Amino acid sequence: MTAVAQECPVHQGRDDRKSAKIAEANLAPQHGARPVGSFGLSRDLLRSSKVRQAGPAGSPTDDAEIKNPGEVSFFFLDGEEHRKRRAAVAGLFAPKTIVTRHQAVMTSTMDDIVAKLRARGSAPLDELSWHMAVVVAADIIGLTDSDSTENLANRVKAVLDSSLSKSRGPLGKVVFMIQMLTRVGRFWKQDMVPAIAARQLEPKDDVISYMVKENYSKKGMIMEALSYGGAGMMTTREFIVMCAWHLFEKPALRERFLGGEEADQFAILEEILRLEPVASLLHRRAAEDIETKDGAMVKKGEVVAVSIRDANTDEAITGPCPFELDPDRAKRMKVVGPYMSFSDGPHRCPGAQVALHETRIFLDRLFRLPGIRMEREPEILWSPQIQGYELRGCVVACDPA
């Protein structure tokens, strides 16, 4: 049954969110963390040089001090080391690079996806979006020498799925470690090793070439590549499916998307992401006492849990009807389109524009297919490890070629 927008019980206007109920039922900040939901305070804290990342127990950001930064992805670092390593690969995500290089990869990948969909007649949407996300991220990372894109995608997915699973009890932990080591070993041997060998002979403009040049350790290379994979593949897959779901259900919005210029298409996608951020919580630890612009105090050592969902629907920055999908909102309120959905400050997602461009290209092509339709809605699941939603089981169909 098609979901229908509900009247917001608190604010005037519709509530167009699809992931709100499952998020409200499952969001779980770290024990002892101080919840933060206002847009202004969230932005101040995320931009502050006095905070550090604070991941869950066992994560790379679990300790206040990372003992060996060379074996940790720059995603999990703070301060000068983070700035230096992020700056070294910033060109891979620059607007010019997206236009001159990445768009060609996105377009050719979509050619393959469209051809397969028209040949099959129907397909799970999350499989199609996963294929797009893997190919684009692999090109940026440099994972282009594997035996096949499909096998690369399966191996990356296996490792990421293992990393997000929770094993209980001593035996479960042993089984988990064996499984993880086996899957990482396959990824290293069949995807990383041939890519590294190729870059040693002929460096390219990608992450693996940079790591080869900087003499990263084996562990450091694996951690960096998989961090890029998790950030660039998993979240984009969900974003594409969520945007498609909204467009399938809203004919006027779909018509505007297909008839609009690129800027208008981005405005639609960013507004959907404002309402439906894939990740919901960001944790930060105060490295020293902090007093924010509005006078709020955060004591040294205190952990705050920034709620992206609450910040994105703070009426002080959204204006009225914060739960209604309004593509003109950001322009009217003079705010960056997706609000806090790509985070903010030094750790704002470096691939934000890449994700938006590949989602735009994917959906623009998909919705122009003859007879395109959604035969089955997605099921909304929840990942407690990443504190975000997953969309599975959506089936799309079109007229055969």
Secondary structure, DSSP 8 states (H G I E B T S, - for coil): -----EE-SSSSSEE--SSHHHHHHH----TT-EEE--HHHHHHHHH-TTEEE---TTSTTSSSS-S-GGGS-GGG--HHHHHHHHHHHGGGGSHHHIIIIIHHHHHHHHHHHHHHHHHHSEEEHHHHHHHHHHHHHHHHHT---SS-HHHHHHHHHHHHHHHH----HHHHHHHHHHHHHHHHHHHIIIIIHHHHHHHHHS--SSHHHHHHHTT--HHHHHHHHHHHHIIIIIHHHHHHHHHHHHHHH-HHHHHHHHHS-HHHHHHHHHHHHHHS-SB-EEEEEESS-EE-TT--EE-TT-EEEEEHHHHHT-HHHH-S-TTS--TTHHHHHT--TTTTTT--GGGS-TTHHHHHHHHHHHHHHHTTSTT-EEEE--EEEEETTTTEEEEE--EEE----
